[in-house]
Protein backbone atom coordinates (compact mmCIF):
# COMPACT_ATOMS: atom_id res chain seq x y z
CA UNK A 1 0.00 0.00 0.00
CA UNK A 2 2.79 2.42 0.86
CA UNK A 3 4.62 1.75 -2.42
CA UNK A 4 1.41 2.10 -4.43
CA UNK A 5 0.56 5.40 -2.69
CA UNK A 6 4.09 6.70 -3.29
CA UNK A 7 4.24 5.70 -6.96
CA UNK A 8 0.76 7.03 -7.67
CA UNK A 9 1.65 10.43 -6.25
CA UNK A 10 5.15 10.72 -7.71
CA UNK A 11 5.22 8.69 -10.93
CA UNK A 12 1.78 9.83 -12.12
CA UNK A 13 2.51 13.31 -10.68
CA UNK A 14 -0.86 13.47 -8.93
CA UNK A 15 -1.93 16.94 -7.79
CA UNK A 16 -4.78 17.62 -5.36
CA UNK A 17 -7.16 19.00 -8.03
CA UNK A 18 -6.63 16.15 -10.53
CA UNK A 19 -9.36 13.70 -11.48
CA UNK A 20 -7.78 10.38 -12.37
CA UNK A 21 -9.11 8.00 -15.01
CA UNK A 22 -7.53 4.73 -16.05
CA UNK A 23 -8.46 2.19 -18.66
CA UNK A 24 -6.92 -0.60 -16.60
CA UNK A 25 -9.05 -3.63 -15.78
CA UNK A 26 -9.83 -3.34 -12.06
CA UNK A 27 -9.23 -7.08 -11.61
CA UNK A 28 -5.55 -6.89 -12.62
CA UNK A 29 -2.61 -5.52 -10.65
CA UNK A 30 -2.61 -2.10 -12.36
CA UNK A 31 -6.35 -1.80 -11.84
CA UNK A 32 -6.59 -2.44 -8.15
CA UNK A 33 -3.27 -0.71 -7.43
CA UNK A 34 -3.95 2.47 -9.40
CA UNK A 35 -7.76 2.58 -9.42
CA UNK A 36 -8.26 1.74 -5.76
CA UNK A 37 -5.31 1.58 -3.35
CA UNK A 38 -3.06 4.37 -4.62
CA UNK A 39 -5.97 6.76 -5.00
CA UNK A 40 -7.56 6.05 -1.64
CA UNK A 41 -4.20 6.43 0.12
CA UNK A 42 -3.77 9.87 -1.48
CA UNK A 43 -7.39 11.02 -1.15
CA UNK A 44 -7.69 11.25 -4.94
CA UNK A 45 -10.81 11.40 -7.08
CA UNK A 46 -11.18 8.64 -9.65
CA UNK A 47 -13.59 7.91 -12.44
CA UNK A 48 -14.35 4.24 -13.08
CA UNK A 49 -16.30 4.04 -16.33
CA UNK A 50 -16.01 0.42 -17.35
CA UNK A 51 -13.86 -2.60 -16.82
CA UNK A 52 -11.34 -3.22 -19.56
CA UNK A 53 -9.32 -1.32 -22.09
CA UNK A 54 -11.13 0.85 -24.66
CA UNK A 55 -11.39 -0.93 -27.98
CA UNK A 56 -9.68 1.85 -29.91
CA UNK A 57 -8.19 5.33 -29.63
CA UNK A 58 -11.44 6.98 -30.71
CA UNK A 59 -13.29 5.39 -27.75
CA UNK A 60 -10.60 6.62 -25.34
CA UNK A 61 -10.90 10.20 -26.63
CA UNK A 62 -14.71 10.01 -26.54
CA UNK A 63 -14.59 9.04 -22.85
CA UNK A 64 -12.16 11.85 -22.08
CA UNK A 65 -14.04 14.55 -24.01
CA UNK A 66 -17.66 13.71 -23.30
CA UNK A 67 -17.49 12.14 -19.85
CA UNK A 68 -14.22 13.53 -18.48
CA UNK A 69 -14.86 17.04 -19.88
CA UNK A 70 -11.20 17.07 -21.06
CA UNK A 71 -10.04 17.06 -17.41
CA UNK A 72 -8.70 13.51 -17.40
CA UNK A 73 -5.05 14.39 -17.71
CA UNK A 74 -3.60 11.06 -16.58
CA UNK A 75 -4.22 7.94 -18.61
CA UNK A 76 -2.80 4.52 -17.97
CA UNK A 77 -2.25 1.31 -19.93
CA UNK A 78 -2.91 2.69 -23.41
CA UNK A 79 -1.35 0.13 -25.76
C-alpha positions as CSV (number, residue, x, y, z in Angstrom):
1,X,0.0,0.0,0.0
2,X,2.8,2.4,0.9
3,X,4.6,1.8,-2.4
4,X,1.4,2.1,-4.4
5,X,0.6,5.4,-2.7
6,X,4.1,6.7,-3.3
7,X,4.2,5.7,-7.0
8,X,0.8,7.0,-7.7
9,X,1.7,10.4,-6.3
10,X,5.1,10.7,-7.7
11,X,5.2,8.7,-10.9
12,X,1.8,9.8,-12.1
13,X,2.5,13.3,-10.7
14,X,-0.9,13.5,-8.9
15,X,-1.9,16.9,-7.8
16,X,-4.8,17.6,-5.4
17,X,-7.2,19.0,-8.0
18,X,-6.6,16.1,-10.5
19,X,-9.4,13.7,-11.5
20,X,-7.8,10.4,-12.4
21,X,-9.1,8.0,-15.0
22,X,-7.5,4.7,-16.0
23,X,-8.5,2.2,-18.7
24,X,-6.9,-0.6,-16.6
25,X,-9.0,-3.6,-15.8
26,X,-9.8,-3.3,-12.1
27,X,-9.2,-7.1,-11.6
28,X,-5.5,-6.9,-12.6
29,X,-2.6,-5.5,-10.6
30,X,-2.6,-2.1,-12.4
31,X,-6.4,-1.8,-11.8
32,X,-6.6,-2.4,-8.2
33,X,-3.3,-0.7,-7.4
34,X,-4.0,2.5,-9.4
35,X,-7.8,2.6,-9.4
36,X,-8.3,1.7,-5.8
37,X,-5.3,1.6,-3.3
38,X,-3.1,4.4,-4.6
39,X,-6.0,6.8,-5.0
40,X,-7.6,6.1,-1.6
41,X,-4.2,6.4,0.1
42,X,-3.8,9.9,-1.5
43,X,-7.4,11.0,-1.1
44,X,-7.7,11.3,-4.9
45,X,-10.8,11.4,-7.1
46,X,-11.2,8.6,-9.7
47,X,-13.6,7.9,-12.4
48,X,-14.4,4.2,-13.1
49,X,-16.3,4.0,-16.3
50,X,-16.0,0.4,-17.4
51,X,-13.9,-2.6,-16.8
52,X,-11.3,-3.2,-19.6
53,X,-9.3,-1.3,-22.1
54,X,-11.1,0.9,-24.7
55,X,-11.4,-0.9,-28.0
56,X,-9.7,1.9,-29.9
57,X,-8.2,5.3,-29.6
58,X,-11.4,7.0,-30.7
59,X,-13.3,5.4,-27.8
60,X,-10.6,6.6,-25.3
61,X,-10.9,10.2,-26.6
62,X,-14.7,10.0,-26.5
63,X,-14.6,9.0,-22.8
64,X,-12.2,11.9,-22.1
65,X,-14.0,14.6,-24.0
66,X,-17.7,13.7,-23.3
67,X,-17.5,12.1,-19.9
68,X,-14.2,13.5,-18.5
69,X,-14.9,17.0,-19.9
70,X,-11.2,17.1,-21.1
71,X,-10.0,17.1,-17.4
72,X,-8.7,13.5,-17.4
73,X,-5.0,14.4,-17.7
74,X,-3.6,11.1,-16.6
75,X,-4.2,7.9,-18.6
76,X,-2.8,4.5,-18.0
77,X,-2.2,1.3,-19.9
78,X,-2.9,2.7,-23.4
79,X,-1.4,0.1,-25.8
